[in-house]
Amino acid sequence: MLPLARAAMMLAIAALPFAGVAATKRHAHPAQRAAPPPAASAASANASDVPVIAAPAWLVLALRAKKIAPAQMVNVSTKAWKAEGSRMFVEPKTPVSVDDLVHGMIVQSGNDASIALAELVAGSEDAMVARMNQEAARMGLAHTRFTNVTGLTEPQHASTAADLAKLTATLIRDFPEYYPIYATKEFRYNNISQPNRNRLLGTDPTVDGVKSGHTEAAGWCLIASAKHGERRLVAVVLGAKSDAARAQEAERLLNWGFAAFDTVQLYQPGKPLATLRVWKGAQREVKAGFLADRYLTLPKGKADKLALTAQAQEPLIAPIASAQTLGTVKVSLEGKPIAEFPLIALEEVPEGNFFSRTWDTVRLRFEKK
């Protein structure tokens, strides 16, 4: 199974306060880097050039919604038992817990575990694949198409480094309670111990995930994530020549990212970024800004070159609700646009009295002229 086959199966799958996302295909130089999730788009890739990647993405949501439970026992189908490729070695006559299947899927890259979980959650592998493609479309993974839950090579089954980086960022941001499983170095089931194939877990203490994968068609693939203090990076390497090469290239990308880039907080949440004119309201102005942290990853030494421009929806007519979107904050670096974020009302503004509303109605007519 390939890199996010397990990671995505842990999700109904950036913009998390990541330091950034590094992405490369084949043995590309680290400079082929995807933009960080907070800054919007990742580097585009030609879907025809990248290997197939499976990413079944709904198991975490099923767990969170309590549709399935970690201790729940699962009867393994013959189809799951006969799965090709890497396996955790489940047996059709021996029920296995959801928790064991999850660890077998993530740590041991078990295709049998992936199929068993897909059948449990969706009823069949085909039904799971349909859900996966619906979720990929919802997330805007434009170059991702699933035809199975194992990542085995099939026509039309493909993804890109940029899509996988976005998927990974969402996994780490939205499901922190399950992400530690990706740092598990070894898992034993059916008296068989298998190591996590992500070599960096044993050589770099800052690396805590995410997923390795390999097929003849895809080559050696690795999605790695590391955290230095509050900064986190994700590196995506697809189609390397060997197990050692994928680990080497991923670590090289991570080291380069931490050394070459800074993460900048644009503005503190709840702190006014702009004060906007309000018409027909009980007050004439409303404070606007961000409700959540907004981060950007920039080349070192470029933070002072950032410029923020607030563009309000004009005219702003009361009533205005707290947290209502009032416009857009456009961010540019050295005159070039790099990101956009919604401009949010930090307070509510109720309607004014009859007199003030009437007076503003008259004034607006002249404003429009």
C-alpha positions in Angstrom: 0.0 0.0 0.0 1.2 3.5 -0.7 1.9 6.5 1.5 -1.4 7.9 2.5 -3.3 4.7 2.1 -3.3 4.3 5.8 -3.1 8.0 6.7 -6.2 8.8 4.7 -8.1 5.9 5.9 -7.7 7.5 9.3 -9.7 10.4 8.0 -12.8 11.7 6.3 -10.1 13.8 4.8 -4.1 22.8 4.7 -4.3 25.2 6.6 -2.9 24.3 9.9 -0.2 26.4 11.6 2.4 24.3 9.8 5.7 25.8 9.1 5.2 24.5 5.6 5.0 21.6 3.2 7.8 20.4 1.1 7.0 18.2 -1.9 9.1 16.5 -4.6 8.6 13.7 -7.1 11.2 11.3 -8.3 14.6 12.6 -7.3 13.8 16.3 -7.7 15.8 18.9 -5.9 14.2 20.2 -2.7 13.6 23.6 -4.3 10.6 21.9 -6.0 8.5 22.8 -2.9 4.8 23.1 -2.4 3.5 26.2 -0.8 2.5 25.8 2.8 -1.1 25.0 3.6 -1.7 28.4 5.4 -0.6 30.3 2.3 -3.1 28.5 0.1 -2.1 26.4 -2.9 0.6 23.8 -3.0 2.9 23.4 -6.0 1.0 21.8 -8.9 2.1 18.5 -10.4 1.2 16.7 -13.6 -1.2 13.9 -12.6 0.1 11.7 -15.4 3.7 11.9 -14.0 3.0 10.8 -10.4 2.6 7.4 -9.0 -0.7 6.0 -7.8 -1.5 6.6 -4.2 -4.4 5.2 -2.2 -5.9 7.2 0.7 -9.0 5.7 2.2 -10.1 8.6 4.4 -12.9 8.0 6.7 -12.0 5.7 9.6 -11.2 8.5 12.0 -14.6 10.1 11.4 -16.3 6.8 12.0 -14.4 6.5 15.3 -15.1 10.0 16.4 -18.8 9.6 15.5 -18.8 6.4 17.5 -20.0 4.4 14.5 -17.3 2.0 15.3 -15.2 1.6 18.5 -11.6 0.6 19.0 -12.5 -2.5 21.0 -15.2 -3.6 18.5 -14.4 -7.1 17.1 -14.5 -7.5 13.3 -15.1 -10.7 11.3 -12.6 -10.7 8.5 -13.9 -11.5 5.0 -12.2 -13.9 2.6 -11.5 -11.0 0.3 -9.6 -9.2 3.0 -7.8 -12.3 4.0 -6.6 -12.9 0.4 -5.4 -9.3 -0.1 -2.3 -9.0 -2.2 0.8 -7.1 -1.1 1.8 -6.2 2.4 -0.4 -7.7 5.1 -0.9 -7.9 8.9 -1.9 -11.5 8.5 -5.5 -11.5 9.7 -7.4 -14.8 9.5 -11.0 -15.2 8.4 -12.0 -17.4 11.4 -10.4 -15.1 14.0 -12.2 -11.9 14.9 -9.8 -8.9 15.2 -10.4 -5.6 17.0 -10.8 -2.3 15.2 -7.8 -1.0 17.2 -5.6 -3.9 15.9 -6.8 -3.3 12.4 -6.0 0.4 12.6 -2.4 -0.4 13.8 -2.0 -3.1 11.2 -3.1 -0.7 8.5 -0.8 2.2 9.6 2.2 0.5 11.1 2.4 -2.7 9.1 0.9 -1.4 5.9 -1.6 -4.2 5.9 -3.8 -4.3 2.8 -5.9 -7.0 4.5 -6.5 -4.6 7.4 -7.5 -1.8 4.9 -10.1 -3.9 3.2 -11.5 -5.2 6.5 -11.9 -1.7 7.8 -13.4 -0.5 4.5 -16.0 -3.3 4.6 -16.8 -2.5 8.3 -17.2 1.2 7.7 -18.9 1.3 4.3 -20.2 -2.2 3.7 -17.8 -3.0 0.8 -14.6 -1.8 -0.7 -16.4 -0.3 -3.7 -18.7 1.7 -1.4 -15.7 3.0 0.6 -14.0 4.0 -2.7 -17.1 6.0 -3.6 -17.0 7.8 -0.3 -13.3 8.5 -0.7 -13.8 10.1 -4.1 -16.7 12.3 -2.7 -14.4 13.5 0.1 -11.5 14.1 -2.2 -13.8 16.3 -4.3 -15.0 18.2 -1.2 -11.5 18.8 -0.2 -10.5 20.1 -3.6 -8.0 17.3 -4.3 -8.3 18.0 -8.0 -5.6 15.5 -9.1 -6.7 12.6 -6.8 -8.8 9.6 -7.9 -9.3 6.4 -6.0 -10.3 3.0 -7.4 -9.3 0.9 -4.4 -8.5 1.2 -0.7 -5.1 -0.5 -0.8 -3.0 1.6 -3.2 -2.3 -1.3 -5.5 -1.7 -0.2 -9.1 -4.9 0.2 -11.2 -5.7 2.5 -14.2 -7.1 5.9 -13.1 -5.9 5.4 -9.5 -3.7 8.4 -8.9 -2.8 11.4 -6.7 -0.1 14.1 -6.5 2.4 15.3 -4.0 0.5 18.5 -3.5 -2.8 16.7 -2.8 -1.1 14.3 -0.4 0.5 17.2 1.4 -2.9 18.8 1.9 -4.4 15.5 3.0 -1.6 15.1 5.6 -2.0 18.6 6.9 -5.7 18.0 7.4 -5.0 14.7 9.2 -2.6 16.2 11.7 -4.6 19.3 12.3 -8.1 17.8 12.7 -7.3 14.4 14.3 -4.5 15.0 16.8 -5.8 12.2 19.1 -5.1 9.6 16.4 -2.0 11.0 14.8 0.4 9.5 17.4 -0.3 6.0 15.8 1.9 7.1 12.9 4.9 7.3 15.2 4.5 3.7 16.3 7.8 2.0 15.4 6.6 -1.6 15.6 3.3 -3.6 15.9 2.8 -7.3 16.7 -0.2 -9.3 15.6 -0.8 -13.0 15.1 2.7 -13.6 16.7 4.3 -11.6 13.8 6.1 -8.4 14.6 6.5 -5.9 11.8 8.4 -2.6 11.9 7.1 0.7 10.7 8.8 1.2 7.3 9.3 4.9 7.9 13.1 4.8 8.6 13.1 8.4 9.9 11.2 7.4 13.0 14.3 5.5 14.2 16.9 8.1 13.1 15.4 11.5 13.7 13.7 12.2 17.0 11.8 15.2 15.6 10.0 13.0 13.0 6.6 11.6 14.2 5.1 10.3 10.9 3.6 9.8 8.5 3.5 7.0 5.9 5.7 5.0 3.6 4.6 3.0 0.5 5.9 1.1 -2.4 4.8 -0.6 -5.6 6.7 -1.4 -8.8 4.7 1.3 -10.6 5.0 3.9 -7.9 8.5 3.4 -6.7 9.5 4.1 -3.1 7.3 6.8 -1.5 7.4 8.6 1.8 5.4 11.3 3.5 7.4 12.5 6.5 6.5 15.1 9.2 8.7 16.7 11.8 8.2 19.2 14.5 10.7 21.7 15.9 9.1 23.6 18.7 5.9 25.0 17.4 6.9 24.6 13.8 5.9 21.5 11.8 7.0 20.6 8.3 5.6 17.9 5.9 7.8 16.5 3.2 6.4 14.4 0.3 8.7 12.2 -1.7 7.2 10.0 -4.5 9.0 7.6 -6.8 12.4 7.3 -5.2 14.8 4.6 -6.3 15.0 2.7 -3.0 13.9 2.6 0.7 17.0 4.4 1.7 16.7 7.0 -1.0 13.1 8.0 0.0 14.2 8.5 3.7 17.3 10.4 2.7 15.4 12.7 0.3 12.5 13.3 2.8 15.0 14.2 5.6 16.9 16.5 3.2 13.6 18.3 2.4 12.7 18.7 6.1 16.2 20.0 7.1 16.1 22.4 4.2 12.6 23.6 5.1 13.5 24.3 8.7 16.7 26.1 7.7 15.4 28.2 4.8 12.0 29.3 5.9 10.3 31.2 8.8 6.7 30.9 10.0 5.1 34.3 10.6 1.9 35.0 12.5 0.0 37.6 10.5 -2.1 39.0 13.3 -3.3 38.0 16.7 -6.9 36.5 16.7 -9.4 38.8 18.2 -7.2 41.9 17.7 -8.7 44.5 15.3 -7.0 44.6 11.9 -9.3 47.3 10.5 -12.2 49.5 11.6 -15.0 49.6 9.0 -17.8 52.1 8.3 -21.3 50.7 9.1 -24.6 52.1 7.8 -27.9 52.1 9.5 -26.4 50.7 12.7 -26.5 51.5 16.4 -22.8 52.4 16.0 -21.0 53.8 13.0 -18.0 51.4 13.0 -17.2 47.8 13.4 -13.9 46.2 14.4 -12.7 43.5 12.0 -9.9 41.0 12.0 -9.2 37.2 12.4 -10.9 34.9 14.7 -8.2 32.2 14.4 -4.5 32.1 14.1 -3.2 32.9 10.6 0.3 31.9 9.6 2.4 32.1 6.5 5.7 30.4 5.7 8.2 32.7 4.0 11.8 32.6 3.0 14.0 33.7 5.8 14.4 37.5 6.1 11.3 38.3 4.1 8.8 38.9 6.9 9.2 42.6 6.8 8.3 42.6 3.1 4.8 41.4 3.8 1.8 43.8 3.1 -1.8 43.2 4.2 -4.7 45.0 2.5 -8.2 44.8 3.9 -11.0 45.0 1.3 -14.5 45.4 2.8 -17.8 44.5 1.2 -19.3 48.0 0.6 -21.6 49.2 1.9 -21.8 47.4 5.2 -25.4 47.6 6.4 -26.5 46.8 9.9 -27.4 44.5 11.5 -23.9 42.8 11.5 -23.4 39.6 13.5 -20.2 38.8 15.4 -18.0 36.5 13.2 -19.8 37.6 10.0 -17.5 37.8 7.0 -17.1 41.4 6.0 -14.5 41.2 3.3 -11.1 39.9 2.4 -7.6 40.4 3.7 -5.1 40.1 0.8 -1.5 39.4 1.6 1.3 40.2 -0.8 5.1 39.7 -0.6 7.2 42.3 -2.4 4.2 43.3 -4.4 3.1 39.8 -5.4 -0.1 38.3 -4.0 0.5 35.1 -2.0 -2.7 34.5 0.1 -6.2 35.6 0.9 -8.2 35.3 4.2 -11.7 36.3 5.2 -12.0 39.5 7.1 -14.3 38.8 10.1 -16.5 41.0 12.3 -15.1 41.0 15.9 -18.3 42.4 17.3 -22.0 42.7 16.5 -23.6 45.9 15.4 -27.4 46.0 15.8 -29.7 48.1 13.7 -29.9 51.8 14.7 -33.1 53.6 15.6 -35.6 54.8 13.0 -34.0 58.2 12.7 -30.5 57.0 12.1 -31.6 54.3 9.6 -33.6 56.9 7.6 -30.7 59.4 7.7 -28.2 56.8 6.5 -30.7 55.7 3.7 -30.6 59.3 2.4 -26.9 59.6 2.7 -26.3 56.3 0.9 -28.3 57.6 -2.1 -25.9 60.5 -2.4 -22.9 58.2 -1.8 -23.9 56.0 -4.8 -24.1 59.1 -7.0 
